[in-house]
Amino acid sequence: MDRWITIGSTTIPGSDTELTLSQCNDDFAIRIAGVPGDLMNSRLHHSEDALAEFACTRLRASESAHILVGGLGMGFTLAAVLKAVEVSARVIVAELVPAVVEWNQGPLGQCAGRPIEDDRTHVHLGDVADLLKQSTGKFDAILLDVDNGPEPMTHSDNEWLYSPGGLKRIYEKLQPEGIVTIWSARADQVFTKRLKKTGFKVQLRTVRARPGKGSRYTIFVAQKPRVQK
Ligand SMILES: C[S@@+](CC[C@H](N)C(=O)[O-])C[C@H]1O[C@@H](n2cnc3c(N)ncnc32)[C@H](O)[C@@H]1O
């Protein structure tokens, strides 16, 4: 039947915000109650794929690359990372909402080819900010698609990730020449300056929702220099 049916609902930990999963035939949508449009739609994942491609280009031939993905969503970014890196890579995906992981274990998982079942994937249930603050070790790439961009919509605590303190921590958690890619609904000059002030070399890439068409989004691609000043 060609109509959307809500097949799951949950609240975002630490808030009253409701997140729903809807299905229409083979298509899925994750929505935030009361917010127009979709947080994610399974038909539109070109920018989520690009987020991974920009972060992983230089890791294609790297042995044992260590990568952090913030936000599982429908798993498209995670799947694109796994496609881009070697079998020896280790990819941690941090997801705040337990139901999102459960949805990916069910029918939603088929959209991106069930990347959470890949042997290289380790699911961290919790806030990617906490993982960044508490974990030891460094990453070759960090990919963040947890929200609408530097102006959080899903989870107000996400503000820290985009703050000078959050960016400093991300910088510390990257290997020299490591890359952080950050998905955003729009370009943001203040945020670009903040990335540069942290020490990153920054590029802004515009990516469409579908190849060659649809809404335009921004991906901040920020690289830690090989030698720090
Ligand atoms: C837009 S979706 C990510 C889409 C994903 N790139 C994909 O390819 O499907 C954002 C995801 O980030 C999760 N999220 C939001 N804030 C988070 C946080 N602080 N830590 C970890 N996950 C978070 C949301 O629950 C949601 O699953």
The ligand as a MOL file (V3000), in Angstrom:
LIG
                    3D

  0  0  0     0  0            999 V3000
M  V30 BEGIN CTAB
M  V30 COUNTS 27 29 0 0 0
M  V30 BEGIN ATOM
M  V30 1 C 20.8610 12.4310 10.4600 0
M  V30 2 S 21.0130 10.9550 11.3190 0 CHG=1
M  V30 3 C 22.5200 10.2680 10.6980 0
M  V30 4 C 22.3660 9.7380 9.3300 0
M  V30 5 C 23.5120 8.8500 8.9030 0
M  V30 6 N 24.6470 9.6450 8.4560 0
M  V30 7 C 23.1020 7.8930 7.7980 0
M  V30 8 O 23.8840 7.6970 6.8700 0
M  V30 9 O 21.9990 7.3570 7.8520 0 CHG=-1
M  V30 10 C 21.5550 11.4980 12.9190 0
M  V30 11 C 21.7500 10.3440 13.8910 0
M  V30 12 O 22.5630 10.7960 14.9620 0
M  V30 13 C 22.0210 10.3380 16.1850 0
M  V30 14 N 22.5160 11.2720 17.2260 0
M  V30 15 C 22.0820 12.5230 17.5320 0
M  V30 16 N 22.8610 13.0720 18.4810 0
M  V30 17 C 23.8290 12.1510 18.7780 0
M  V30 18 C 24.9370 12.1300 19.6760 0
M  V30 19 N 25.2190 13.1840 20.4450 0
M  V30 20 N 25.7070 11.0190 19.7340 0
M  V30 21 C 25.4470 9.9360 18.9370 0
M  V30 22 N 24.3930 9.8950 18.0770 0
M  V30 23 C 23.6050 10.9880 17.9810 0
M  V30 24 C 20.5220 10.3820 15.9450 0
M  V30 25 O 19.8360 9.5560 16.8570 0
M  V30 26 C 20.4460 9.8580 14.5000 0
M  V30 27 O 20.3980 8.4700 14.4700 0
M  V30 END ATOM
M  V30 BEGIN BOND
M  V30 1 1 1 2
M  V30 2 1 2 3
M  V30 3 1 2 10
M  V30 4 1 3 4
M  V30 5 1 4 5
M  V30 6 1 5 6
M  V30 7 1 5 7
M  V30 8 2 7 8
M  V30 9 1 7 9
M  V30 10 1 10 11
M  V30 11 1 11 12
M  V30 12 1 11 26
M  V30 13 1 12 13
M  V30 14 1 13 14
M  V30 15 1 13 24
M  V30 16 1 14 15
M  V30 17 1 14 23
M  V30 18 2 15 16
M  V30 19 1 16 17
M  V30 20 1 17 18
M  V30 21 2 17 23
M  V30 22 1 18 19
M  V30 23 2 18 20
M  V30 24 1 20 21
M  V30 25 2 21 22
M  V30 26 1 22 23
M  V30 27 1 24 25
M  V30 28 1 24 26
M  V30 29 1 26 27
M  V30 END BOND
M  V30 END CTAB
M  END
